[in-house]
Amino acid sequence: MNIQEFAKMLDGRQYHNEITVAEVEKAKELGYIVVCGYSDDGCEIYGAFREEYDCFNGGVIEDERLPKPITAVW
């Protein structure tokens, strides 16, 4: 499955139903990173690694495991 097909599969998901355990495992297997907004102040990453970030006022997420910084804009 290529990255566009994987993204299309996840597109339109609602809060608390962003990604399944099987999809997290598939993303991990493929080396993909899935980024989800969480509540009104968080950002979660699944797949190649698992992490949560505080993004209360938005901001930039920088982590050496990311290929490039992620800008969170609410």
Chimera marker file (.cmm) of the C-alpha trace (Angstrom):
<marker_set name="trace">
<marker id="1" x="0.000" y="0.000" z="0.000" r="1" g="1" b="0" radius="0.5"/>
<marker id="2" x="1.464" y="3.356" z="-0.959" r="1" g="1" b="0" radius="0.5"/>
<marker id="3" x="1.281" y="6.452" z="1.239" r="1" g="1" b="0" radius="0.5"/>
<marker id="4" x="-1.547" y="8.037" z="-0.797" r="1" g="1" b="0" radius="0.5"/>
<marker id="5" x="-3.725" y="4.922" z="-0.434" r="1" g="1" b="0" radius="0.5"/>
<marker id="6" x="-3.008" y="4.774" z="3.288" r="1" g="1" b="0" radius="0.5"/>
<marker id="7" x="-3.862" y="8.462" z="3.742" r="1" g="1" b="0" radius="0.5"/>
<marker id="8" x="-7.084" y="8.091" z="1.737" r="1" g="1" b="0" radius="0.5"/>
<marker id="9" x="-8.115" y="5.211" z="3.994" r="1" g="1" b="0" radius="0.5"/>
<marker id="10" x="-7.736" y="7.436" z="7.095" r="1" g="1" b="0" radius="0.5"/>
<marker id="11" x="-9.184" y="10.616" z="5.597" r="1" g="1" b="0" radius="0.5"/>
<marker id="12" x="-12.355" y="11.918" z="7.236" r="1" g="1" b="0" radius="0.5"/>
<marker id="13" x="-12.035" y="9.986" z="10.480" r="1" g="1" b="0" radius="0.5"/>
<marker id="14" x="-13.652" y="11.473" z="13.552" r="1" g="1" b="0" radius="0.5"/>
<marker id="15" x="-12.273" y="12.158" z="17.028" r="1" g="1" b="0" radius="0.5"/>
<marker id="16" x="-11.705" y="8.919" z="18.998" r="1" g="1" b="0" radius="0.5"/>
<marker id="17" x="-11.871" y="6.870" z="15.780" r="1" g="1" b="0" radius="0.5"/>
<marker id="18" x="-8.764" y="8.248" z="14.071" r="1" g="1" b="0" radius="0.5"/>
<marker id="19" x="-6.852" y="4.979" z="13.609" r="1" g="1" b="0" radius="0.5"/>
<marker id="20" x="-7.301" y="1.328" z="14.575" r="1" g="1" b="0" radius="0.5"/>
<marker id="21" x="-4.729" y="-0.908" z="16.240" r="1" g="1" b="0" radius="0.5"/>
<marker id="22" x="-4.366" y="-2.863" z="12.968" r="1" g="1" b="0" radius="0.5"/>
<marker id="23" x="-3.791" y="0.386" z="11.038" r="1" g="1" b="0" radius="0.5"/>
<marker id="24" x="-1.150" y="1.502" z="13.557" r="1" g="1" b="0" radius="0.5"/>
<marker id="25" x="0.632" y="-1.819" z="13.062" r="1" g="1" b="0" radius="0.5"/>
<marker id="26" x="0.423" y="-1.461" z="9.272" r="1" g="1" b="0" radius="0.5"/>
<marker id="27" x="1.797" y="2.107" z="9.452" r="1" g="1" b="0" radius="0.5"/>
<marker id="28" x="4.628" y="0.862" z="11.667" r="1" g="1" b="0" radius="0.5"/>
<marker id="29" x="5.394" y="-1.979" z="9.246" r="1" g="1" b="0" radius="0.5"/>
<marker id="30" x="5.494" y="0.441" z="6.306" r="1" g="1" b="0" radius="0.5"/>
<marker id="31" x="7.474" y="3.115" z="8.182" r="1" g="1" b="0" radius="0.5"/>
<marker id="32" x="4.650" y="5.655" z="7.903" r="1" g="1" b="0" radius="0.5"/>
<marker id="33" x="3.927" y="8.392" z="10.430" r="1" g="1" b="0" radius="0.5"/>
<marker id="34" x="0.285" y="9.266" z="11.135" r="1" g="1" b="0" radius="0.5"/>
<marker id="35" x="-0.348" y="12.614" z="12.837" r="1" g="1" b="0" radius="0.5"/>
<marker id="36" x="-3.681" y="13.335" z="14.554" r="1" g="1" b="0" radius="0.5"/>
<marker id="37" x="-4.961" y="16.336" z="16.422" r="1" g="1" b="0" radius="0.5"/>
<marker id="38" x="-6.261" y="15.332" z="19.841" r="1" g="1" b="0" radius="0.5"/>
<marker id="39" x="-8.836" y="17.304" z="21.804" r="1" g="1" b="0" radius="0.5"/>
<marker id="40" x="-8.133" y="21.048" z="21.720" r="1" g="1" b="0" radius="0.5"/>
<marker id="41" x="-4.518" y="20.962" z="22.748" r="1" g="1" b="0" radius="0.5"/>
<marker id="42" x="-2.723" y="17.828" z="21.669" r="1" g="1" b="0" radius="0.5"/>
<marker id="43" x="-1.068" y="16.172" z="18.726" r="1" g="1" b="0" radius="0.5"/>
<marker id="44" x="-0.475" y="12.427" z="18.576" r="1" g="1" b="0" radius="0.5"/>
<marker id="45" x="1.834" y="10.447" z="16.329" r="1" g="1" b="0" radius="0.5"/>
<marker id="46" x="1.311" y="6.788" z="15.479" r="1" g="1" b="0" radius="0.5"/>
<marker id="47" x="3.141" y="4.347" z="13.263" r="1" g="1" b="0" radius="0.5"/>
<marker id="48" x="6.910" y="4.376" z="12.976" r="1" g="1" b="0" radius="0.5"/>
<marker id="49" x="6.913" y="5.628" z="16.590" r="1" g="1" b="0" radius="0.5"/>
<marker id="50" x="4.336" y="6.685" z="19.190" r="1" g="1" b="0" radius="0.5"/>
<marker id="51" x="4.397" y="10.093" z="20.850" r="1" g="1" b="0" radius="0.5"/>
<marker id="52" x="2.118" y="12.823" z="22.203" r="1" g="1" b="0" radius="0.5"/>
<marker id="53" x="2.863" y="16.552" z="22.061" r="1" g="1" b="0" radius="0.5"/>
<marker id="54" x="1.271" y="19.540" z="23.759" r="1" g="1" b="0" radius="0.5"/>
<marker id="55" x="0.050" y="21.978" z="21.122" r="1" g="1" b="0" radius="0.5"/>
<marker id="56" x="-2.359" y="24.127" z="23.139" r="1" g="1" b="0" radius="0.5"/>
<marker id="57" x="-1.709" y="27.236" z="21.053" r="1" g="1" b="0" radius="0.5"/>
<marker id="58" x="-0.480" y="25.405" z="17.977" r="1" g="1" b="0" radius="0.5"/>
<marker id="59" x="3.223" y="25.548" z="17.320" r="1" g="1" b="0" radius="0.5"/>
<marker id="60" x="5.983" y="23.542" z="15.737" r="1" g="1" b="0" radius="0.5"/>
<marker id="61" x="6.743" y="19.945" z="16.658" r="1" g="1" b="0" radius="0.5"/>
<marker id="62" x="10.403" y="19.090" z="16.292" r="1" g="1" b="0" radius="0.5"/>
<marker id="63" x="11.625" y="15.582" z="16.997" r="1" g="1" b="0" radius="0.5"/>
<marker id="64" x="14.707" y="13.862" z="15.581" r="1" g="1" b="0" radius="0.5"/>
<marker id="65" x="12.487" y="10.914" z="14.598" r="1" g="1" b="0" radius="0.5"/>
<marker id="66" x="10.460" y="13.129" z="12.243" r="1" g="1" b="0" radius="0.5"/>
<marker id="67" x="11.729" y="13.724" z="8.707" r="1" g="1" b="0" radius="0.5"/>
<marker id="68" x="10.900" y="17.424" z="9.140" r="1" g="1" b="0" radius="0.5"/>
<marker id="69" x="9.131" y="19.657" z="11.706" r="1" g="1" b="0" radius="0.5"/>
<marker id="70" x="5.312" y="19.608" z="11.823" r="1" g="1" b="0" radius="0.5"/>
<marker id="71" x="3.403" y="22.862" z="12.227" r="1" g="1" b="0" radius="0.5"/>
<marker id="72" x="0.212" y="22.525" z="14.281" r="1" g="1" b="0" radius="0.5"/>
<marker id="73" x="-2.388" y="25.178" z="13.497" r="1" g="1" b="0" radius="0.5"/>
<marker id="74" x="-5.755" y="25.098" z="15.236" r="1" g="1" b="0" radius="0.5"/>
<link id1="1" id2="2" r="1" g="1" b="0" radius="0.2"/>
<link id1="2" id2="3" r="1" g="1" b="0" radius="0.2"/>
<link id1="3" id2="4" r="1" g="1" b="0" radius="0.2"/>
<link id1="4" id2="5" r="1" g="1" b="0" radius="0.2"/>
<link id1="5" id2="6" r="1" g="1" b="0" radius="0.2"/>
<link id1="6" id2="7" r="1" g="1" b="0" radius="0.2"/>
<link id1="7" id2="8" r="1" g="1" b="0" radius="0.2"/>
<link id1="8" id2="9" r="1" g="1" b="0" radius="0.2"/>
<link id1="9" id2="10" r="1" g="1" b="0" radius="0.2"/>
<link id1="10" id2="11" r="1" g="1" b="0" radius="0.2"/>
<link id1="11" id2="12" r="1" g="1" b="0" radius="0.2"/>
<link id1="12" id2="13" r="1" g="1" b="0" radius="0.2"/>
<link id1="13" id2="14" r="1" g="1" b="0" radius="0.2"/>
<link id1="14" id2="15" r="1" g="1" b="0" radius="0.2"/>
<link id1="15" id2="16" r="1" g="1" b="0" radius="0.2"/>
<link id1="16" id2="17" r="1" g="1" b="0" radius="0.2"/>
<link id1="17" id2="18" r="1" g="1" b="0" radius="0.2"/>
<link id1="18" id2="19" r="1" g="1" b="0" radius="0.2"/>
<link id1="19" id2="20" r="1" g="1" b="0" radius="0.2"/>
<link id1="20" id2="21" r="1" g="1" b="0" radius="0.2"/>
<link id1="21" id2="22" r="1" g="1" b="0" radius="0.2"/>
<link id1="22" id2="23" r="1" g="1" b="0" radius="0.2"/>
<link id1="23" id2="24" r="1" g="1" b="0" radius="0.2"/>
<link id1="24" id2="25" r="1" g="1" b="0" radius="0.2"/>
<link id1="25" id2="26" r="1" g="1" b="0" radius="0.2"/>
<link id1="26" id2="27" r="1" g="1" b="0" radius="0.2"/>
<link id1="27" id2="28" r="1" g="1" b="0" radius="0.2"/>
<link id1="28" id2="29" r="1" g="1" b="0" radius="0.2"/>
<link id1="29" id2="30" r="1" g="1" b="0" radius="0.2"/>
<link id1="30" id2="31" r="1" g="1" b="0" radius="0.2"/>
<link id1="31" id2="32" r="1" g="1" b="0" radius="0.2"/>
<link id1="32" id2="33" r="1" g="1" b="0" radius="0.2"/>
<link id1="33" id2="34" r="1" g="1" b="0" radius="0.2"/>
<link id1="34" id2="35" r="1" g="1" b="0" radius="0.2"/>
<link id1="35" id2="36" r="1" g="1" b="0" radius="0.2"/>
<link id1="36" id2="37" r="1" g="1" b="0" radius="0.2"/>
<link id1="37" id2="38" r="1" g="1" b="0" radius="0.2"/>
<link id1="38" id2="39" r="1" g="1" b="0" radius="0.2"/>
<link id1="39" id2="40" r="1" g="1" b="0" radius="0.2"/>
<link id1="40" id2="41" r="1" g="1" b="0" radius="0.2"/>
<link id1="41" id2="42" r="1" g="1" b="0" radius="0.2"/>
<link id1="42" id2="43" r="1" g="1" b="0" radius="0.2"/>
<link id1="43" id2="44" r="1" g="1" b="0" radius="0.2"/>
<link id1="44" id2="45" r="1" g="1" b="0" radius="0.2"/>
<link id1="45" id2="46" r="1" g="1" b="0" radius="0.2"/>
<link id1="46" id2="47" r="1" g="1" b="0" radius="0.2"/>
<link id1="47" id2="48" r="1" g="1" b="0" radius="0.2"/>
<link id1="48" id2="49" r="1" g="1" b="0" radius="0.2"/>
<link id1="49" id2="50" r="1" g="1" b="0" radius="0.2"/>
<link id1="50" id2="51" r="1" g="1" b="0" radius="0.2"/>
<link id1="51" id2="52" r="1" g="1" b="0" radius="0.2"/>
<link id1="52" id2="53" r="1" g="1" b="0" radius="0.2"/>
<link id1="53" id2="54" r="1" g="1" b="0" radius="0.2"/>
<link id1="54" id2="55" r="1" g="1" b="0" radius="0.2"/>
<link id1="55" id2="56" r="1" g="1" b="0" radius="0.2"/>
<link id1="56" id2="57" r="1" g="1" b="0" radius="0.2"/>
<link id1="57" id2="58" r="1" g="1" b="0" radius="0.2"/>
<link id1="58" id2="59" r="1" g="1" b="0" radius="0.2"/>
<link id1="59" id2="60" r="1" g="1" b="0" radius="0.2"/>
<link id1="60" id2="61" r="1" g="1" b="0" radius="0.2"/>
<link id1="61" id2="62" r="1" g="1" b="0" radius="0.2"/>
<link id1="62" id2="63" r="1" g="1" b="0" radius="0.2"/>
<link id1="63" id2="64" r="1" g="1" b="0" radius="0.2"/>
<link id1="64" id2="65" r="1" g="1" b="0" radius="0.2"/>
<link id1="65" id2="66" r="1" g="1" b="0" radius="0.2"/>
<link id1="66" id2="67" r="1" g="1" b="0" radius="0.2"/>
<link id1="67" id2="68" r="1" g="1" b="0" radius="0.2"/>
<link id1="68" id2="69" r="1" g="1" b="0" radius="0.2"/>
<link id1="69" id2="70" r="1" g="1" b="0" radius="0.2"/>
<link id1="70" id2="71" r="1" g="1" b="0" radius="0.2"/>
<link id1="71" id2="72" r="1" g="1" b="0" radius="0.2"/>
<link id1="72" id2="73" r="1" g="1" b="0" radius="0.2"/>
<link id1="73" id2="74" r="1" g="1" b="0" radius="0.2"/>
</marker_set>
